[in-house]
Amino acid sequence: MEKEITLVHLYDASLSRVWKAWTDPEELKQWWGPDNVSIPECEVDLRVGGTFHIVMEAGEAMGPYKGTKWPMLAQFTVVEPESQLSYTAQAWTEGMKEETTIDQTTEITLSESDGKTKVEVKAAILKTGPKAGMAVQGMEMGFTQQLEKLNGFLSA
C-alpha cells in the first residue's frame, strides 16, 4: 500500500439525503472531485459487482491542465443502503493510462446522529504508475475539497 487516509465530515442533512448525493449520477456531477473540476460523465450501477464510472475535467482555474480529463472506473464491493458504500477503482489521466494509473479502494460509511449525518471516508492507494506522484500527494487535499463541496451542495 502506498498511502491511506481517513476523513470524517458531519453534514446537516438526513442520512437518506446524503446517501442520494453519493449514489445518484446527476447529484454526483454537481459536487464530486476537488475544486475547479467539472464532471462531464457519470454512471452508477448501484449493486455489488456494479460499476461506477466518473470523469473529472480540469477547469479554467487549473491553468495549463485546463481541459485535462481524469476518468475513474470502479466496481462496487459493498452496497448497504444508507450505511456503507465501498469500491475498488482505477483512475488515470486521459491519454496516459499506463503511466498515471492509480489502483485504489474507497470505503464510505454513513451514520446518523441527532438529525445530522456523519460520513467517514477511508481511501487507500494500492499501486500507482510512474507518473502518478502528484495525484498521490494531492489525495488528502482533493478528498477534503470534495467533502467540502458536498457540504455546499447539501446546504444549497
C-alpha positions in Angstrom: 0.0 0.0 0.0 1.3 3.5 -0.9 -0.9 5.8 1.0 -4.1 5.7 3.2 -6.3 8.5 4.5 -9.3 8.7 6.7 -11.6 11.8 6.7 -14.7 12.4 8.7 -17.3 15.1 8.0 -20.6 15.9 9.7 -23.4 17.1 7.4 -26.5 19.0 8.5 -28.7 16.7 6.3 -30.6 13.4 6.7 -29.0 10.1 6.1 -31.2 9.4 3.0 -30.3 12.9 1.6 -26.6 12.3 1.9 -26.9 8.7 0.5 -28.7 10.0 -2.6 -25.9 12.6 -3.1 -23.3 9.8 -3.1 -25.3 7.4 -5.3 -27.3 9.5 -7.8 -25.3 10.3 -11.0 -27.0 13.6 -11.5 -26.2 14.7 -8.0 -22.6 13.3 -8.1 -22.0 15.5 -11.2 -22.7 18.6 -9.0 -20.2 18.1 -6.3 -17.7 15.3 -7.0 -14.0 15.9 -7.2 -11.6 18.6 -5.9 -12.1 22.4 -6.5 -12.0 23.6 -10.1 -13.2 20.4 -11.8 -16.4 19.6 -13.6 -18.0 16.2 -14.2 -19.0 15.7 -17.8 -19.7 11.9 -17.4 -21.1 9.8 -14.5 -22.7 6.4 -14.5 -23.7 4.4 -11.4 -24.8 0.7 -11.3 -25.6 0.6 -7.6 -25.1 -3.1 -6.7 -22.2 -5.3 -5.6 -20.3 -6.0 -8.8 -21.9 -3.0 -10.5 -19.7 -0.3 -12.0 -19.2 3.3 -11.1 -17.7 5.4 -13.9 -16.9 9.1 -13.5 -14.8 11.6 -15.4 -13.4 14.8 -13.9 -12.3 17.6 -16.2 -10.0 20.4 -15.2 -11.5 23.9 -15.3 -10.1 27.4 -16.2 -8.5 27.8 -12.7 -6.2 24.8 -13.3 -4.2 26.8 -15.8 -2.1 24.5 -18.0 -4.2 21.5 -17.0 -7.5 23.1 -18.3 -9.4 20.6 -20.3 -7.4 17.6 -18.9 -9.7 14.6 -18.1 -9.3 12.2 -15.3 -11.5 9.1 -15.7 -12.2 6.6 -12.9 -13.7 3.2 -13.3 -14.7 1.4 -10.2 -16.6 -1.7 -9.1 -18.8 -1.7 -6.0 -17.7 -4.3 -3.4 -20.2 -3.2 -0.7 -23.6 -1.6 -1.1 -25.6 -1.3 2.1 -28.2 1.4 1.6 -27.8 4.4 3.8 -25.0 2.8 5.6 -21.9 1.8 3.6 -20.5 2.0 0.1 -17.2 0.5 -0.9 -15.5 0.2 -4.3 -12.2 -0.7 -5.9 -11.1 1.7 -8.6 -8.6 2.7 -11.2 -8.2 6.3 -12.0 -5.8 7.9 -14.6 -5.1 10.9 -16.8 -6.8 10.5 -20.2 -4.2 9.6 -22.9 -1.6 8.5 -20.3 -3.3 5.5 -18.7 -0.2 3.3 -18.2 2.0 6.0 -16.7 -0.7 7.6 -14.5 -3.0 4.7 -13.3 -3.8 4.7 -9.6 -5.3 1.5 -8.1 -7.3 2.4 -5.0 -10.0 1.3 -2.7 -12.6 3.6 -1.0 -14.9 2.9 1.8 -17.7 5.4 2.7 -19.5 4.8 6.0 -22.6 6.9 6.8 -24.3 7.1 10.2 -27.0 9.4 11.6 -26.8 11.3 14.9 -29.2 14.0 16.0 -30.6 14.6 12.5 -27.1 15.1 11.1 -25.1 12.6 9.0 -21.6 11.6 9.7 -19.6 10.5 6.7 -16.3 8.6 7.1 -14.2 8.1 4.0 -11.3 5.7 4.1 -9.3 5.7 0.9 -6.2 3.7 0.1 -3.9 3.8 -2.8 -2.6 0.3 -3.5 -0.4 0.9 -6.6 0.5 3.7 -9.0 2.0 4.3 -12.3 5.4 6.1 -12.5 3.8 9.5 -13.3 1.0 9.5 -10.7 3.1 11.1 -7.9 1.3 14.4 -7.9 -2.1 12.7 -7.6 -0.9 10.7 -4.6 0.5 13.8 -2.9 -2.8 15.7 -3.5 -5.0 12.9 -2.4 -5.9 14.2 1.0 -6.4 17.7 -0.2 -8.6 16.5 -3.1 -10.8 14.4 -0.8 -11.0 17.3 1.7 -12.2 19.7 -1.0 -14.6 17.1 -2.3 -16.2 16.7 1.1 -16.5 20.5 1.5 -18.1 20.7 -2.0 -20.6 18.1 -0.8 -21.4 20.3 2.2 -22.1 23.3 -0.1 -24.3 21.1 -2.4 -26.3 19.8 0.6 -26.7 23.3 2.0 -27.9 24.8 -1.2 
